[in-house]
């Protein structure tokens, strides 16, 4: 028993009981037990009941006090862990290469990251409570074509572009509705990216007809991607993760497509398919903490660099762990680099110890990586990928998942 107060309460109760019992022995000798429970004197009955109540009450009170102390200690420990996770999330939020703002339905800023603070020339704390159009456009009301105004009307994500005369920069602006803290309320996530370089390149290409037509398709695709409306905040974060390296652009969406196709072919339940879709979109979020120079390295990684890369599944799970509702995603994201023979990372899980959805994600992730260009090699052919899956079935990959995916690839 850890609580000194609990020990004291029990000590007082037991002492009072023993003191009275010793007194009763001195009065009645060996017949004290019979007297204690069979006395007919109303006064003695009252005292006996009172003494028993004090003893039992002190024991019960001591137990409650001790349990309360243990509960408080656990609560303090949980609070410390929560504050640590929040600090790490804030650091991640501020390190994003895009501006991010959270507003309520009246355009009031609830949160903003360092990117926005640098654009506005003010500390983050001074932005909270301000109207987003005051900070971003220096206007007293929403500007024409304001994506948040459209989102409030349609309830769907909206995008736009605007040019900042003071900064002489062009920005791509996306707004997505999300659930607010109060039941039935809606908040809005604003994602702002600097596309000035893209715009400048576009203007230069206009002076060269041949170059313009050669690059037109890429530019159109870029603008199409920038204007594509994503149905939730998770897809936006997936794009941010992939944007760390030119070699992984679209990787999370590609992995998601393959993973969902495998799950549906395996006749998994609707909830499992949706859980896998979310895990696939966010499976590489831990790479936010990995140096770009490692991700873009054109040669083999050193042992130290490989150890850093191996940390990203665990970091991804840690980053998402404070988010309520993401608990089911964590084991999938953490285990998506485990191997069926137990030689994977980070935990060396083997066979059925690896969650089924993580085994599916592992196959989808490997396929998208093999058929995509990487800084250390060009894209592999579909035929080569199929041969690798056959070779590694039962060792690196779950053979049941491989059989399903090969059937999809060969149809």
N, C-alpha and C positions, 0 to 999 in steps of 0.2 A: 504494500500500500504506500503510494508516493505522497499523499496529501497529509501534511502535518495537522491541519485542521480536522481532518477525518479521524486521525489517530487520537487527537485530543477529545473529540466528541465521544468516541467509543470508550476511551479511558474514563471519562467522567461518568458515563452511564454504568459501566461495569463496576467502578469504584463505589458508586452509590448503592448498587445492588448488593455487592459483597459486604459493604458496611452494615446494611440493614440485616442481611442474612446472618452475619456474625453476631449482631445484637440479638436476633431471634434465637440463635443457638444458646446464647447465654441465658435466655429466659426459659426456653423449653427443652433444651438438651437434645437427646436423640429423637425426640418427637417433633422436631422442628419442621420436617417435610409434611407430616400429617397435619400439624397445626397450620402450616402456610396455606394449604389447599382446602382445609375443612373447617377453618375458623368460621364461627357464626356471629362473631362480634362485627356489627356494621362498620365501626371505625377501623378495625383491623382489616376487614375485607377491602375497604377503600384504599388503605395504605398498601396492601399487597398488590392490588390491581395497579395502583400508581407506580409501585416499584418495578413491576413487570413491564409496564408501559414505558417507563424510563429506559430499562435495559433494551427492550426490543426497538424502541424509537431511536436510541443512540446508535445501535448497530445499523439500522436501516439508514439513518441520517448520515452516518459515517460512510456507508457504501455509496450513497447518492453524491456526497461531497467529493469522494475520491473519483467516481466516474465522471463527474462534471469537470474535474481538473484534467483528466485524461482527454476528454472531449475538447477542452480549450487548447490543450497542447497540440492535438491533431489539427485543430482549426488554424492555429498559428503557423504550423508547418505547411499546411495547404496554402495559406495566404502568402507565405514566402515563395513557394514554388510558383504560385500564380503571378506574383509581382515580377519574378525572374522571367517567366514566359512572356509577360506583357512587355518587359524591357527589350527582350529579344525580338518580339514582333514589331515593336516601335522602330528598332534598329533596321529590321528588314524593310519595313514600310518606308523609312526615310532613304534607304539605299536604292529604291526602285529608280530605273532610268527614265521614268515617266512621272508627270505630275499626277497626284491623286488627292481628291477632295471628297469628303462626305458631308452632304447637306440634308437639312430637313425639308419638308414640303413647302416652306416659305423662303427658300433660297438661303437660309442661315447656315453658315459654315460650322460644322460640328468637329471635324478633324481635317488636317491638311498635312502633307509631308514636306520635307526640306526643299524639294524641287519647286513647289509652289511658293514657299517662303522666299526663295532666291529670286524667283520671277517678280514677286510683289515688292521685294526689298524690305520686308518686315519679318520680325520673329514669328514663329508658328503661333505662339500664344496670343499675339495681337490680331491674328486672323480669325480666331474663334469668335463666333457671334456676328461677324460681318456678312453682308450679302455677297454671294459669289460673283455677281455681275459687277459689284463695286471693285472687287479685287482683280478680277480677270480683265474687265473691259473699262474700268473707271467710269461707269455710267450709273445713273440713279434708278434705272429700270432695266429689265431684260432686253438685250439687243435683238434686232430683227433676225429671225432664223435661229433663236436660242434653242439648243437641243433639249435643255431641261424643260422649257416651256412646252415643247412638243411631246416630250415623254410624259409630262403630267397629264396631257390631253389624251394620249394614245395608250398609256400604260406599258409601252414597249421601249426598248433601247433606241436611242436616236444619236446621230452623228452630224458633225459639221466641221468646216474649216474657217479659220479667221486669221487675219493679218494684224499684228500688233505694231502700230506706227512708232511707238517709243522704242521698242526692242528691235524693230525691223526684222521680225521673225514671223513665220507662218506656222500655225499650230493645228493639229488634228484634235478635235474635241468630241469625246463620246460620253454619253450619260446613260446609266443603267439604273432602273428602279430596284430597290431591295427592301426587305421587311424592316420596319423600325422597331425600336425597343418596346413601344407601347402596342398593345394588341390592336390590329387594324390600321396602324400608321405605316407610312411609307417614307423611307429615306432614299437618297439618290447618290450614286457613286459617279464622280466625274473623273475621267482619265484624259490627260492632256499630254500629247506628244509633239515634240519639235520636228516638223517635217520641212524645215527651211532648206536643208541640203537637197532634198528631193525636188522641191520647187525650183531651186536655183539650177539644178541639173536639167530640169525640164525646159527652162528658159534658154539654156545654152544649146540644147538639142534643136531648138526651133531655127537656129542659125545654120544648121547643117542638115539638109534634107535627107541624105542617105543615112546618117547616124540617127536622125529622128525616127525614120521608119524602122530601122533595125532595133531601136530601143522602145518603140511604141507599145509593143505587146507587154514588155516587162513593166513599163510605167502604168499601163492600164490595169495589169494584175495587182501592182502595188496599191493603186488607188482603190481597186475593188476590195482588197484585203482590209485597207484602212477604213472603208465605209461599211464593211460587212457588219451587220447587226447581230451581236451575240445575245443569246437568250438569258444569260445570267452572268454573275460576277466571276464565276469559276473559269469560264472560257477566257475572260479578259486576263486573269492571272496566268492561265496557261500560255497565252501569247507573250506575256511579259517574261516568263521563265525561258521560253524558247528564244527570245530576243537577245539573251546573253551572248549567243554565238551565231554567226551567220550560217554555221553548218547545221544547226538544229532548228532552223525556222520551219514551222509547221509540223515538227516532230510529234508533239503531244496530240495534235488533232489526228495525224496519221495513225499513231498508236491506238487512239481511241476508236477509230473506224475499224481496225483489224480486231481489236479486243471485243468490241460489241458484236461483230460478225461471228466470231468464234463462240461467244456465250449464247447467242441466239441459235446457232447450229447445234449446240449442246443441250438445247431446250431448258436452259436455266430460267428461273422465275423472273418476272418483270422487275421486282425489287433488286434482285442480284445483278441483273443487267445494268440497271441504273446506278447501282453502287460501283460497279466496275467502270462505267463510263466516267464517273466523277474521279475515281482513283486514277484512271488513265490520263485524264486531263492534268492532274496535279502530281503525277508520279515523280517528276523531276524537280519539284519546287525546292528540294534541298540543294540543288546546284546554284541557287542564289548566293550561297556562301562559298562557292568554288571560284578560284581565280580564273578570269577569262583566258589568261595566257596558257593555262593548263588545258582548258577546253578546246582552244584553237591550235594547240601544239602540233606541228606537222610530222614529228618523229615520235619514237616510242617514249612512254612516260618512264621516269625514274621510279625506284621503289617508293621514295617519299611522296612523289606526285600521285602514284597509284593509290597509296594509302589515303590521301586526301580525297580522291575521287570516290573511294569506297565508303566514305562517310556520308555521302549524300542521301542514301535511303533513310538512315537514322535521323539525319538532320531534317529531312522532309517530314518525318513523323513527329519530331519535336516541334517544328514550326506550326503544324496544324493541330497539335494536341490541345491548346487552350480553346479552340473553337468548338462551341457547343454544337452537337449534331454530327461532328466529323469523326466520332470515336470509331465507327465501323470501318472508316477508310484507313486508319493508322496501320493495322497489321498488313494490309494489302500493299501499301506504299513501302513500308519497312522491308517487306520480304520479296519485292519484285526482282531482286538480283540474287536470290537464293537459287541453288542448283538442286536438282532432284536427287543427286548422289551425295549431297551434304557438303560439297566443297565451295558453296557460294558464300555470300556475305550479306548482312553484317553478323548474323547469328549462327551460321552454319546449320540451318535447319535442313531436314532430310525427308524426302518422300511426302507422306501424308501430313507431316508436321507443317509443311508449307500450305497456307490457305489456298484453296482451289482457285480463287479469283486472282491471287498473286501468281500462280502457275500460268494462268491464261495470259495475264499481263506480261509476264516474262517472254512468252513466245511472240506476242504482238510487238513488244519493244525491240526484240532481237531482229525481227523481220524488217521493221521500218528502218532500223539502223543499217542493216546489211544492204538494202536496196537504195540507200541515200549516200551522197558524197560526204566524205569526212576529210579533215585536213591531212590525214595520214594515208588516205587511199581514195580511189574513185568508187562510185557505186558498183555493187555486185549485181549480177543478173538474177532474175527470178529463178532460173534453173540452178544456179549455184546455191541460192538460199535453200531450195528444196533439198538438194543433196546434203547440205549441212544439217538440216533438221533431221533427215533420216540417219545421219551418222551419229548425232548427239541425242537421239531419242532414247530415253531411259537413263541417261547420264546427266546431261545438263537440263533436259526438258522432260516433262511428264509425257509419256508415250500416248496416253489417251487424248491429251490436248493436241499433240502433234498430228495424230491420225485425223482428227476433225479439221485442223487447219490445212493439211495437205489436200484433203478432199475439197475444201473451198478453193485452194489455189489451182487445182487441176480441173475445175469445172468451168 
